[in-house]
């Protein structure tokens, strides 16, 4: 099982839930102490569970392929993919730094799309698997001060892939 954005919030909660259920986990999130602490908390709670961690910034276009190479190098198969990584910006349109919004677009759309395509091909070859997209209610309503975020989540929700709303 692969979970993106597993350092906190919904991603960490999902990781703990599936560890409790006995799943072998591959977790990815931004490098840093928050991710390390999250991974250690899971291995401490569930020492019998095999947990691999891959620190990486999915806004880097090379990281999804690097993550997949890591998974293959570990001889692991993905039966469930929880596409959870995401970030939002807040502020007046035109005043939010463009670079900040582009990183959000890269994570919420491009990285989610690329990684899903990679994992989906693997699942189709194995004729088995489940993909869960964590979206947001922001995908379905106007969002003052969060227009770009809402648009990125609407694209995930409209993708045709299953979504779980937070």
BAFIKOL-895429 format. One record per residue (C-alpha): y, z, x. Coordinates in pm, 1 decimal. Each point is the difference from the previous one (the first is absolute). Layout:
N
((Y Z X))
...
***
This chain:
166
((0.0 0.0 0.0))
((345.1 -96.2 128.9))
((317.9 181.0 -108.1))
((346.5 -106.3 114.2))
((293.2 238.5 -2.6))
((-236.5 293.7 44.3))
((235.9 242.3 172.6))
((150.2 160.6 -311.6))
((47.3 -14.7 -374.9))
((-234.0 -212.2 -208.4))
((-176.1 -150.1 304.2))
((-91.4 340.2 139.4))
((-106.6 125.7 -343.0))
((-222.9 -306.3 -47.9))
((-149.7 50.6 347.0))
((-79.2 363.6 -76.9))
((-152.1 -95.4 -334.9))
((-230.4 -261.8 151.5))
((-91.4 225.5 293.5))
((-101.3 264.6 -253.1))
((-213.4 -266.3 -171.4))
((-174.3 -72.8 331.5))
((154.7 -335.0 94.6))
((35.6 -106.5 362.2))
((370.6 -58.7 54.6))
((220.0 -228.5 202.3))
((358.2 121.2 -24.3))
((313.8 -173.9 115.8))
((365.0 100.4 -1.4))
((299.6 5.0 228.7))
((-76.3 157.6 336.3))
((121.3 355.0 45.1))
((-71.7 364.3 -54.2))
((8.6 -26.1 -381.5))
((-289.6 -246.5 4.8))
((-190.4 194.5 264.4))
((44.3 322.6 -199.4))
((-117.2 -171.5 -319.1))
((-310.7 -141.9 167.6))
((-81.4 335.5 159.1))
((38.5 175.2 -335.8))
((-263.9 -229.5 -148.8))
((-241.6 38.9 290.3))
((46.0 378.6 -11.9))
((-65.7 13.1 -375.9))
((-292.0 -244.6 14.8))
((-154.2 14.4 350.7))
((-308.3 -188.9 -118.7))
((206.7 -307.2 -94.5))
((45.0 -283.1 247.4))
((375.9 -60.2 25.1))
((155.6 -272.1 215.7))
((374.7 -17.3 45.3))
((209.7 -300.1 92.8))
((365.6 78.8 62.3))
((205.3 -312.6 -57.7))
((320.4 -133.1 -148.7))
((-105.0 -253.3 -262.6))
((349.5 -153.1 4.9))
((-100.8 -147.8 336.0))
((-158.6 -336.2 -91.2))
((-274.9 47.1 261.2))
((-119.7 340.0 -120.7))
((-212.6 -111.1 -300.7))
((-208.3 -220.4 232.1))
((-16.3 280.1 258.6))
((-118.5 240.5 -269.7))
((-269.9 -244.2 -108.5))
((-112.6 -46.0 363.2))
((-18.8 378.9 33.5))
((-215.8 19.7 -314.4))
((-231.3 -271.9 130.1))
((-18.5 161.9 345.5))
((-114.2 319.7 -171.5))
((-266.0 -202.2 -186.6))
((133.1 119.2 -333.7))
((-6.8 -168.3 -337.5))
((265.3 44.6 -267.9))
((-136.8 68.7 -347.2))
((321.9 146.3 -142.3))
((353.7 -84.9 109.4))
((287.3 215.7 -123.7))
((317.1 -195.5 71.5))
((241.7 291.6 -16.2))
((250.8 -42.1 284.2))
((348.9 -46.6 -132.2))
((357.1 107.8 37.5))
((315.5 -17.9 -209.3))
((368.4 -32.5 71.6))
((277.9 145.5 -209.4))
((365.2 -93.0 -19.7))
((255.9 -241.1 -133.9))
((-97.8 -365.1 21.1))
((179.5 -156.5 292.6))
((51.6 332.2 175.6))
((-356.2 71.8 108.5))
((-64.5 -119.3 353.6))
((-173.1 -338.0 -15.5))
((-242.2 94.4 280.1))
((-113.0 305.2 -199.6))
((-68.4 -207.0 -311.1))
((-180.6 -269.7 197.0))
((-234.6 262.9 147.9))
((-69.5 118.1 -355.2))
((-70.2 -357.6 -111.9))
((-226.3 -50.5 303.1))
((-202.3 311.4 -82.7))
((-6.7 -16.5 -379.8))
((-66.0 -373.9 -26.2))
((-94.1 -182.2 320.1))
((-223.5 267.2 154.2))
((-163.6 80.4 -332.9))
((-68.3 -369.0 -58.8))
((-132.2 -76.4 348.6))
((-223.5 304.7 21.7))
((-134.1 -58.4 -349.9))
((-86.5 -360.1 89.0))
((-185.9 118.0 310.3))
((-196.8 267.3 -185.4))
((-60.0 -220.5 -305.2))
((-164.3 -268.5 214.8))
((-233.9 265.9 144.0))
((-81.9 131.1 -348.5))
((-65.8 -350.0 -132.9))
((-238.6 -67.4 287.8))
((-181.3 325.9 -82.9))
((21.4 -71.0 -375.3))
((115.8 356.4 -48.8))
((309.5 216.0 13.9))
((296.5 145.7 -180.1))
((371.9 -33.0 69.7))
((246.1 250.8 -142.5))
((373.0 -66.1 23.9))
((228.2 299.8 -34.7))
((304.7 -135.4 -178.2))
((289.3 170.6 -176.0))
((150.5 20.0 -344.7))
((307.6 -140.0 176.7))
((-174.5 -337.3 -31.9))
((60.5 -5.7 -375.0))
((353.0 129.1 -56.3))
((352.8 -43.3 130.6))
((66.0 227.6 293.7))
((363.5 66.3 81.5))
((35.3 47.9 375.8))
((-360.8 -113.4 55.3))
((5.3 -367.2 -97.9))
((-182.2 -136.9 303.9))
((-262.8 273.4 -12.4))
((-67.1 -77.7 -367.4))
((-34.3 -367.5 83.4))
((-253.2 68.8 277.2))
((-207.8 215.1 -232.4))
((20.3 -258.5 -280.1))
((-152.9 -255.8 234.4))
((-288.4 237.4 73.8))
((-50.3 76.1 -368.5))
((10.5 -369.0 -94.7))
((-235.7 -108.1 277.7))
((-307.0 -3.3 -220.5))
((-164.4 265.4 215.6))
((-82.2 331.3 -170.3))
((279.4 255.6 12.3))
((14.2 372.9 -46.9))
((345.0 117.1 -98.2))
((163.5 307.8 150.4))
***
